[in-house]
């Protein structure tokens, strides 16, 4: 089982958006059969089998083993990954493009960068999984509280300067065995309350 799989096929994405099938995927982090899953999700075994076939068709679940039970064969399935992410490639016609109107202060552009990150990382993960190799990545996540908008702007300016300095020091465009890497730095407000709940209460 892979740690994470990125779904690019629109049909596969549609399958995972069904709440019942998403629940089955979550349950199948551990191997299970239609019979064991039926009791867990409160559905008839035949209905569970129907959903499992749809998931299997798109490679979202895989056969672990077959067990003979009397005159029947019980198929034990497992999710192909512990977690899934739907790539913006599944909505290619309307996916955001960071090359269109780049603007460092635009939330829309930041979202486009994030979408590209998911799309490219998904393809890299798929390639690494196929080659049975580890993908070399690095990420940092931190929270900072600014006393004022001016402090936030000063922080962004210093960060931009530090990044530019690092890029100048380490970028080797003509290195014979060099490999280009994508580097993204993002800053956005943290979510401190549940806006969806507030909207329902109004």
TIRORO-234367 format. One line per field, with one value per residue: residue in one letter; x, y, z of N, C-alpha, C in turn. Coordinates in Angstrom, 2 decimals. Layout:
residues N
rest: (a/...)
n.px: (X/...)
n.py: (Y/...)
n.pz: (Z/...)
ca.px: (X/...)
ca.py: (Y/...)
ca.pz: (Z/...)
c.px: (X/...)
c.py: (Y/...)
c.pz: (Z/...)
end
This chain:
residues 202
rest: (x/x/x/x/x/x/x/x/x/x/x/x/x/x/x/x/x/x/x/x/x/x/x/x/x/x/x/x/x/x/x/x/x/x/x/x/x/x/x/x/x/x/x/x/x/x/x/x/x/x/x/x/x/x/x/x/x/x/x/x/x/x/x/x/x/x/x/x/x/x/x/x/x/x/x/x/x/x/x/x/x/x/x/x/x/x/x/x/x/x/x/x/x/x/x/x/x/x/x/x/x/x/x/x/x/x/x/x/x/x/x/x/x/x/x/x/x/x/x/x/x/x/x/x/x/x/x/x/x/x/x/x/x/x/x/x/x/x/x/x/x/x/x/x/x/x/x/x/x/x/x/x/x/x/x/x/x/x/x/x/x/x/x/x/x/x/x/x/x/x/x/x/x/x/x/x/x/x/x/x/x/x/x/x/x/x/x/x/x/x/x/x/x/x/x/x/x/x/x/x/x/x)
n.px: (0.84/0.56/1.63/0.37/-1.81/-2.29/-5.02/-5.71/-7.41/-10.55/-12.86/-12.17/-11.86/-14.49/-15.65/-14.52/-15.67/-18.15/-19.92/-20.31/-18.49/-16.13/-16.08/-15.73/-13.18/-11.71/-12.14/-10.84/-8.14/-7.19/-7.20/-10.24/-13.40/-16.38/-18.35/-17.44/-17.21/-19.82/-21.18/-19.89/-20.48/-23.17/-24.67/-26.19/-24.46/-24.32/-24.63/-22.35/-20.44/-20.96/-20.10/-17.40/-16.49/-16.62/-14.68/-12.44/-12.22/-11.04/-8.59/-8.42/-8.84/-7.42/-6.97/-6.29/-6.37/-8.05/-10.61/-11.93/-15.21/-17.27/-19.39/-18.76/-16.56/-14.67/-13.63/-10.91/-10.16/-8.10/-7.35/-5.59/-3.95/-3.03/-4.08/-5.73/-5.50/-7.13/-6.08/-5.65/-5.55/-7.64/-9.65/-8.89/-9.61/-10.50/-8.64/-6.55/-4.01/-0.74/0.94/-0.55/-1.14/0.76/1.09/2.40/0.99/-1.51/-4.22/-5.43/-3.39/-1.64/-3.21/-3.22/-0.53/-0.41/-2.11/-0.66/1.52/0.36/-0.42/2.05/3.57/2.02/2.42/5.15/5.21/3.80/5.59/7.81/6.72/6.21/8.81/9.71/11.12/12.38/11.07/12.77/12.12/11.35/9.84/8.55/6.72/5.21/4.01/3.36/2.80/1.87/2.36/1.38/0.17/2.25/4.48/4.10/4.46/7.13/8.35/7.76/9.27/11.92/12.07/11.82/14.21/16.10/15.55/16.14/18.89/19.79/19.09/20.75/23.22/23.19/22.15/22.89/22.96/24.23/25.30/26.60/25.41/23.25/19.98/16.93/14.90/11.72/10.82/8.88/7.52/5.18/2.77/0.05/-3.02/-3.81/-6.41/-8.74/-11.27/-14.42/-15.74/-17.75/-19.60/-20.44/-21.72/-23.94/-25.32/-26.31)
n.py: (-1.19/2.19/5.29/7.68/8.57/10.27/11.36/11.60/11.01/11.93/10.30/8.46/10.23/11.08/8.74/8.50/10.62/9.91/9.47/6.95/5.27/6.61/6.18/3.41/3.21/4.41/2.55/0.39/0.64/-1.27/-4.70/-6.09/-7.77/-7.92/-8.87/-8.34/-5.59/-4.84/-5.07/-3.09/-0.68/-0.71/-1.66/-3.81/-6.85/-7.30/-4.74/-3.49/-4.96/-4.07/-1.38/-1.83/-3.03/-0.86/0.82/-0.82/-0.99/1.41/1.23/1.88/0.23/-2.96/-6.46/-8.63/-11.27/-14.40/-16.23/-19.41/-20.13/-22.45/-22.91/-20.54/-17.86/-15.68/-12.44/-10.65/-7.37/-4.39/-0.96/0.90/2.87/4.73/7.24/9.73/12.19/14.49/15.50/18.74/18.23/16.59/18.29/19.60/21.44/23.68/24.20/26.18/28.37/29.13/30.60/32.49/35.79/36.34/37.27/38.29/39.09/38.11/36.10/34.36/33.72/32.42/30.18/29.02/28.33/26.44/24.51/23.72/22.62/20.37/18.96/18.48/17.20/14.96/13.53/13.05/11.46/9.22/8.31/7.72/5.71/3.74/3.13/2.15/3.79/6.25/9.51/12.51/15.14/18.28/20.05/22.79/23.96/26.49/28.76/32.18/35.10/38.30/41.61/43.76/44.97/46.21/44.96/42.43/42.95/43.75/41.39/39.74/41.04/40.74/37.98/37.46/38.60/36.95/34.47/35.02/35.45/32.89/31.39/32.57/31.75/28.95/28.10/26.37/26.54/25.43/23.04/19.82/17.42/18.38/18.86/20.33/21.96/22.70/25.53/26.83/29.40/30.30/32.47/32.91/33.93/32.22/29.81/30.49/30.12/28.39/28.94/27.81/26.80/29.17/30.40/28.75/29.25/31.78)
n.pz: (0.00/-0.90/0.60/-0.06/-2.72/-5.76/-7.50/-10.85/-12.93/-14.09/-13.90/-11.92/-9.82/-9.51/-8.56/-6.01/-4.69/-3.92/-0.96/0.36/-0.94/-0.39/2.35/2.39/1.27/3.32/5.36/4.30/4.72/6.30/5.35/4.05/3.51/1.45/3.11/5.77/5.62/5.10/7.53/8.92/7.59/7.38/5.18/2.67/1.71/-1.05/-2.10/-1.13/-2.50/-5.09/-4.93/-4.32/-6.66/-8.41/-7.28/-7.55/-10.29/-10.97/-9.84/-7.17/-5.05/-4.19/-4.83/-2.18/-1.25/-1.99/-0.46/0.18/1.02/1.80/-0.86/-1.95/-2.94/-1.15/-1.54/-0.49/0.06/-0.26/0.28/-2.22/-1.39/1.56/1.83/-0.21/-2.79/-4.82/-7.91/-9.48/-12.16/-12.76/-13.29/-15.65/-17.68/-16.34/-14.45/-12.29/-13.54/-12.87/-14.48/-15.62/-15.24/-12.97/-9.56/-6.68/-4.44/-4.65/-3.72/-5.44/-7.24/-5.50/-4.91/-7.44/-7.66/-5.61/-6.66/-8.91/-7.58/-6.30/-8.58/-9.98/-7.99/-7.59/-9.97/-9.77/-7.46/-8.37/-10.32/-8.71/-7.10/-9.03/-9.78/-7.45/-5.67/-3.36/-3.06/-3.18/-1.20/0.45/3.08/4.95/7.74/9.49/12.06/12.46/14.31/13.54/14.69/13.37/10.14/8.88/9.97/8.90/6.19/6.24/7.07/4.87/2.92/3.90/3.86/1.12/0.24/1.54/0.38/-2.31/-2.07/-1.26/-3.53/-5.47/-4.46/-4.62/-7.06/-9.99/-13.03/-15.29/-14.45/-15.04/-14.08/-12.78/-11.29/-11.83/-9.41/-7.93/-6.09/-3.58/-1.63/0.74/2.24/4.29/5.94/8.99/9.61/12.00/12.90/12.34/9.40/7.86/9.68/10.89/8.77/8.42/10.73/10.48)
ca.px: (0.00/1.29/1.24/-0.59/-2.00/-2.92/-5.95/-5.76/-8.49/-11.83/-13.80/-11.74/-12.17/-15.94/-15.93/-14.11/-16.50/-19.34/-19.65/-20.22/-17.22/-15.05/-16.07/-15.14/-11.74/-11.15/-12.18/-9.95/-6.74/-6.95/-7.92/-11.58/-14.24/-17.71/-19.11/-17.00/-17.49/-21.27/-21.56/-19.29/-21.11/-24.63/-25.25/-26.20/-23.20/-24.37/-24.42/-20.94/-19.72/-21.15/-19.20/-16.02/-16.15/-16.39/-13.38/-11.40/-12.11/-10.17/-7.34/-8.43/-8.69/-6.75/-7.23/-5.24/-6.45/-9.37/-10.82/-13.08/-16.17/-18.30/-19.47/-18.47/-15.20/-14.67/-12.51/-10.42/-9.64/-7.41/-7.15/-4.26/-3.16/-3.58/-4.83/-5.86/-5.68/-7.58/-5.25/-6.34/-5.59/-8.95/-10.47/-7.87/-10.14/-10.75/-7.62/-5.85/-2.69/0.08/1.60/-1.48/-1.20/1.44/0.98/2.81/0.04/-2.84/-4.62/-5.74/-2.13/-1.15/-3.98/-2.74/0.75/-0.70/-2.68/0.46/2.31/-0.32/-0.39/3.40/3.99/1.29/3.10/6.43/4.93/3.44/6.82/8.64/6.08/6.42/10.22/10.00/12.18/11.93/11.10/13.47/11.41/11.51/8.77/8.55/5.42/5.36/3.03/3.93/1.78/2.40/1.73/0.74/0.33/3.59/5.41/3.92/5.10/8.58/8.72/7.74/10.40/13.15/12.03/12.12/15.64/16.83/15.35/16.91/20.30/20.04/19.00/21.98/24.36/23.14/21.67/23.96/22.19/24.97/25.92/26.37/24.51/22.29/18.56/16.12/13.90/10.74/10.87/7.72/7.34/3.83/2.34/-1.38/-3.60/-4.25/-7.84/-8.91/-12.65/-15.11/-16.62/-18.92/-20.58/-20.98/-22.64/-25.18/-26.02/-26.91)
ca.py: (0.00/3.45/6.22/8.62/8.48/11.46/10.93/12.53/10.61/12.49/9.24/7.95/11.28/11.05/7.56/8.74/11.67/9.28/9.30/5.53/4.73/7.22/5.47/2.09/3.42/4.66/1.30/-0.59/0.79/-2.66/-5.59/-6.50/-8.34/-7.31/-9.29/-7.61/-4.18/-4.63/-4.85/-1.83/0.50/-0.83/-1.88/-5.22/-7.29/-7.13/-3.32/-3.23/-5.55/-3.15/-0.24/-2.31/-3.23/0.47/1.28/-1.68/-0.64/2.58/0.99/2.49/-0.90/-4.08/-7.78/-9.14/-12.73/-14.99/-17.30/-20.27/-20.32/-23.31/-22.83/-19.16/-17.33/-14.36/-11.62/-9.72/-6.20/-3.37/0.29/0.94/3.90/5.09/8.48/10.14/13.61/14.68/16.49/19.70/17.67/15.99/19.38/20.27/22.56/24.85/24.27/27.47/28.37/30.17/31.42/33.53/36.93/36.13/38.40/37.77/39.49/37.62/34.79/33.53/33.22/31.45/28.97/28.43/27.69/25.24/23.52/23.18/21.79/19.09/18.28/18.01/16.26/13.73/12.79/12.60/10.35/8.07/7.81/7.12/4.45/2.77/2.73/1.70/4.65/7.32/10.82/13.48/16.41/18.97/21.02/23.41/24.52/27.26/29.81/33.41/36.12/39.65/42.65/44.74/44.74/46.69/43.88/41.36/43.38/43.73/39.97/39.25/41.63/40.08/36.60/37.49/38.85/35.76/33.44/35.42/35.23/31.45/30.95/33.01/30.98/27.52/27.79/26.01/26.28/24.63/21.87/18.68/16.43/19.10/18.62/21.49/21.76/23.77/26.07/27.70/29.92/30.88/33.07/33.24/33.93/30.93/29.71/30.47/29.78/27.60/29.84/27.08/26.74/30.51/30.68/28.00/29.83/33.07)
ca.pz: (0.00/-0.94/1.65/-0.64/-4.17/-6.32/-8.54/-11.99/-13.82/-13.63/-13.54/-10.61/-8.84/-9.28/-7.74/-4.62/-4.10/-3.35/0.49/0.72/-1.46/0.39/3.62/2.16/1.11/4.65/6.11/3.67/5.11/6.71/4.43/4.44/2.46/1.37/4.29/6.96/5.41/5.15/8.92/9.39/6.97/7.46/3.86/2.27/1.12/-2.50/-2.37/-0.88/-3.64/-6.22/-4.73/-4.39/-8.08/-8.98/-6.77/-8.13/-11.71/-11.11/-9.15/-5.84/-4.13/-4.85/-4.26/-1.31/-1.34/-2.14/0.51/-0.10/2.12/1.25/-2.32/-2.35/-2.83/-0.53/-2.01/0.53/-0.64/0.52/-0.47/-2.84/-0.69/2.87/1.65/-1.61/-3.11/-6.21/-8.59/-10.36/-13.51/-12.96/-13.84/-16.45/-18.48/-15.50/-13.41/-12.28/-14.18/-12.24/-15.49/-16.02/-14.32/-11.67/-8.65/-5.37/-3.39/-5.03/-3.20/-6.61/-7.77/-4.53/-5.13/-8.69/-7.34/-4.82/-7.58/-9.69/-6.67/-6.16/-9.87/-10.28/-6.97/-7.85/-11.04/-9.23/-6.55/-9.20/-10.92/-7.66/-6.71/-10.11/-9.76/-6.08/-5.15/-2.48/-3.69/-2.33/-1.06/1.73/3.34/6.28/8.10/10.73/12.30/12.99/14.60/13.29/15.50/12.48/8.71/8.51/10.33/7.93/4.95/6.46/7.10/3.49/2.22/4.35/3.38/-0.31/0.09/1.98/-0.65/-3.49/-1.76/-1.30/-4.93/-6.13/-3.96/-4.91/-8.41/-10.93/-14.25/-16.27/-13.82/-15.93/-13.47/-11.95/-11.51/-11.44/-8.37/-7.78/-4.73/-3.34/-0.28/0.80/3.50/4.26/7.29/9.53/9.89/13.45/13.24/11.34/8.65/7.36/10.78/11.06/7.67/8.67/11.90/10.11)
c.px: (0.88/0.78/0.19/-0.63/-2.72/-3.75/-6.04/-6.94/-9.83/-12.84/-13.46/-12.05/-13.65/-16.32/-15.62/-14.99/-17.83/-19.07/-19.50/-18.89/-16.03/-14.94/-15.45/-13.63/-11.06/-11.08/-11.15/-8.48/-6.26/-7.76/-9.28/-12.33/-15.58/-18.53/-18.73/-17.32/-18.98/-21.72/-21.06/-20.02/-22.63/-25.31/-25.29/-24.88/-23.18/-24.10/-22.95/-20.10/-19.79/-20.18/-17.73/-15.58/-15.85/-15.03/-12.24/-11.15/-11.12/-8.87/-7.26/-8.40/-8.07/-7.03/-6.02/-5.20/-7.89/-9.48/-12.07/-13.92/-17.34/-18.26/-19.12/-16.98/-15.28/-13.43/-12.14/-9.70/-8.89/-7.29/-5.74/-3.36/-3.83/-4.40/-4.78/-6.03/-6.13/-6.78/-6.10/-6.40/-6.93/-9.95/-9.60/-8.38/-10.32/-9.73/-6.90/-4.45/-1.84/0.83/0.72/-1.56/-0.54/1.43/1.27/1.82/-1.37/-3.10/-4.91/-4.46/-1.53/-1.90/-3.53/-1.39/0.53/-1.27/-1.59/1.32/1.67/-0.22/0.99/3.87/3.28/1.97/4.45/6.24/4.60/4.68/7.71/8.05/6.33/7.86/10.65/11.18/11.57/12.06/11.71/12.72/11.74/10.35/8.93/7.18/5.56/4.23/3.74/2.80/2.41/1.63/0.96/0.94/1.72/4.64/5.32/4.61/6.63/9.10/8.80/8.93/11.72/13.22/12.38/13.61/16.47/16.73/16.17/18.41/20.65/20.03/20.27/23.17/24.37/22.69/22.86/23.32/22.90/25.67/25.59/25.39/23.45/20.85/17.77/15.08/12.95/10.76/9.74/7.70/5.98/3.56/0.86/-1.91/-4.00/-5.76/-8.02/-10.35/-13.30/-16.12/-17.87/-20.00/-21.23/-21.99/-23.98/-25.99/-26.70/-28.30)
c.py: (1.25/4.38/7.20/8.41/9.73/11.03/11.99/12.24/11.15/11.43/8.65/8.95/11.26/9.88/7.84/9.78/11.13/8.98/7.84/4.96/5.33/6.53/4.09/2.20/3.62/3.37/0.30/-0.25/-0.56/-3.56/-6.00/-7.06/-7.62/-7.65/-8.49/-6.13/-3.88/-4.33/-3.50/-0.61/0.42/-0.96/-3.38/-5.57/-7.06/-5.67/-2.95/-3.78/-4.65/-1.96/-0.65/-2.53/-1.89/1.00/0.49/-1.34/0.49/2.44/1.57/1.44/-2.05/-5.37/-8.22/-10.66/-13.15/-16.18/-18.09/-20.41/-21.13/-23.29/-21.44/-18.83/-15.91/-13.61/-10.60/-8.59/-5.28/-2.12/0.31/1.99/4.22/6.37/8.88/11.65/13.69/15.81/17.48/19.21/17.02/17.01/20.25/21.51/23.82/24.98/25.61/27.34/29.48/31.04/32.56/34.60/36.66/37.40/37.88/38.10/38.99/36.24/33.83/32.91/32.18/30.12/28.25/27.72/26.40/24.13/22.89/22.25/20.41/18.28/17.68/16.97/14.91/12.89/12.26/11.40/9.09/7.46/7.12/5.79/3.36/2.25/2.17/2.48/5.74/8.66/11.84/14.81/17.03/19.94/21.56/24.02/25.23/28.27/31.02/34.42/37.49/40.66/43.64/44.34/45.18/45.62/42.73/41.71/43.35/42.29/39.43/39.79/40.97/38.64/36.53/37.71/37.63/34.64/33.76/35.19/33.74/30.92/31.34/32.15/29.54/27.16/27.55/25.58/25.34/23.43/20.63/17.64/17.09/18.73/19.79/21.10/22.96/24.22/27.07/28.12/30.61/31.44/33.42/33.23/32.52/30.97/29.56/30.20/29.08/28.47/29.12/27.00/28.09/30.84/29.97/28.64/31.15/32.90)
c.pz: (0.00/0.17/1.16/-2.14/-4.63/-7.53/-9.63/-12.91/-13.30/-13.20/-12.18/-9.51/-8.49/-8.37/-6.28/-3.93/-3.57/-1.88/0.92/0.28/-0.74/1.75/3.50/1.99/2.46/5.45/5.58/3.81/5.66/5.77/4.95/3.24/2.45/2.60/5.53/6.83/5.52/6.57/9.42/8.85/6.95/6.11/3.55/1.58/-0.39/-2.90/-2.18/-2.04/-4.86/-6.12/-4.83/-5.84/-8.76/-8.55/-7.40/-9.60/-11.94/-10.30/-7.76/-4.73/-4.92/-4.10/-3.43/-1.37/-1.58/-1.19/0.12/1.16/1.59/-0.26/-2.85/-2.20/-2.29/-0.97/-0.93/-0.18/0.31/-0.35/-1.05/-2.20/0.64/2.79/0.18/-1.71/-4.56/-6.82/-9.37/-11.81/-13.81/-13.50/-14.74/-17.18/-17.66/-14.37/-13.45/-12.85/-13.58/-13.23/-15.99/-14.93/-12.97/-10.82/-7.24/-4.25/-3.66/-4.44/-4.35/-7.18/-6.81/-4.69/-6.41/-8.47/-6.57/-5.70/-8.43/-8.84/-6.52/-7.45/-10.15/-9.27/-7.15/-8.91/-10.58/-8.30/-7.33/-9.83/-9.91/-7.21/-7.76/-10.12/-8.41/-5.49/-4.27/-3.21/-2.74/-2.33/0.29/1.89/4.76/6.52/9.44/10.84/12.89/13.19/14.45/14.14/14.63/11.03/8.25/8.84/9.32/6.62/5.07/6.45/5.68/2.70/2.60/3.85/1.90/-0.55/0.46/0.94/-1.89/-3.28/-1.82/-2.73/-5.68/-5.73/-4.46/-6.33/-9.35/-12.23/-15.21/-15.65/-14.65/-15.37/-12.58/-12.27/-10.97/-10.39/-8.34/-6.31/-4.56/-1.88/-0.25/2.20/3.37/5.69/7.72/9.76/11.40/13.87/12.07/10.60/8.15/8.43/10.98/10.00/7.88/9.79/11.57/9.51)
end
